Amino acid sequence: MTLQELHIRAAALQQLPPQLMTTPPLLTMTAISKRYGDVTALQDVSAKVYPGEVLGIVGESGSGKSTLLRMMNLEDIPDEGDYRLDLPGLGGNLFHLDRLERRMLCARQIGIVYQNPHLGLLMNHSSSGNVAERLLIAGERSFEALRARARDALDASEFPLARMDARPVELSGGMQQRVQLAKAIALEPALLLLDEPTTGLDVSVQALVLDTLKRLQRDRAITMVIVSHDLGVIRTMADRVMVMRRGSVVEEGLVDQIFQDPQHAYTQQLVHAKL
Amino acid sequence: MSLSNLTRPWEAFSYGFLDASAKREMRRKMLKAIAVPGCQMPYASREVPIARGWGTGGLQVTLTLIKPSSSIKVIDQGADDGVNAASIRRFIARVSGAAETMDTLEASILQSRHRIPEEKLRDDQILVLQVPNPEPLRPVEPNMSAAREMHADADYSRLWLTLYEQIVRSGRIMQGAAYPALVNGRHVMTPSPIPRWDVPKLHMARHLTFLSAGREKRLFAVPPFTRVEPLVFSDVPYKVEDHASLTCDRSGVKGYFMNEIPKDDGTSAHELSDSQFGVKAIRRNEGETVAIGDTWYKNGTFTQ
């Protein structure tokens, strides 16, 4: 290698954000494919998420973004593909874990907020109880500690503590999402998955929930994957974005880059689509 | 030579109502239940001449265990003389030739609903509990296949969650009967429907306990000297019913589980729930010599 080539390479390296260079990705998914009968849900999808980063996934309905997120939460197993998390004590393809290992991993290291609170919450238990369930799975057996830690988690997700023993059915949509968020972050997971967390909320509440998420991300440097079809949400939250269509990734890059200068025809259409 | 010379004289093929193959199936399941304490074993649950839900599960276990030299005591809500208890006891005695008894000390098999006797059971006695709902996870997981997976994973966090909710809502644990308990450090069982008062009696007990649900077709067992630990938070101790200070109106005995008898003037009197224990105390007060065994509770506190 000539000196000139080395200079060019060094210059190229300096242009990349330094974190991407020094830390290995927290989440690595390689060549995920999944078919439901005749329908191809995912076709050879790969993704990487670096520690402390927020990855946004956008795409139209049916593009496979939620399926991909479900696989990150190990709720669904693909036909083929490899999934690794760079965490101590974890090695090999996570899709090969048995049910018990999968459950423990999901409880301790992965938090998820669903679009539909009914999927993530026990509607007839109190909100604090919903958060406490996570802690109980992790083996906490002291009532006072459960109470204190549930309170802390609800406080961190900016839930009004006066209502911490109300059942989620009695709460508004935004509050339910906050309970889900508190449940997800109660054990300080390595990875937080958000599946359309603000869809179905009105704009002002949406802004408040995004605010909370943003603050959490700043304070705790949680690694997040956020799925949304709302480009505004992705623009506010994400560092990097992945555009999906018909089960495969069409474009991937930094948020500004993708939104300012979309290369793929579908992304251009998406970015410029307005009502 | 006639046929009667060649054959044996007629005798009953089996006794104790169930036929030999039914008993064999029960025995296998009972042995299996003892081998894995607290784990629910499915069984065929034959028809017996009482209705489902009236003690058919307990009856089948008793009929399998019984032999003509046994003596049988049947308890219903602590009493031996209720219609249900009396009918079951008479039926068992009639089909097996076993002796009927009301005395806990004399009985070799005790079939019970709702109560464990106050007098300590010995290692030569077997307790058979009739259980309406054998699945502790049913209130928290209506899907039985999912519940079975939770048992397999020893995932009982939802049960703790119900206790958490009760403390949050009412300031104390409200679970009166069917208090979930961890058996041998592995399986959670519901010792339904005995009160909290009776759950510690199963812990490291000398006797063998069978719990059988005829309608649900499940049986499980607590072998002798097995740990039975009610689920509790580390900072909220297990509390039994507050009956230690109550005095029995009929026998004057104090410090045992009582039934509340409402009075016309709005107050209430109490009497011993274990009625035969009360009868013995009355007879002793009247000057008879009655053998009263060692009890689990002494002056209202539990002693192992």
Interface residues (C-beta under 8 A of the other chain):
Chain A: R99 L100 R103 L122 H125 S126 S128 G129 A132 E133 L136 I137 R141 S142 F143 E144 A145 L146 R147 D165
Chain B: E149 D153 D155 S157 R158 W160 L161 Y164 E165 I167 V168 R169 F233 S234 D235 V236
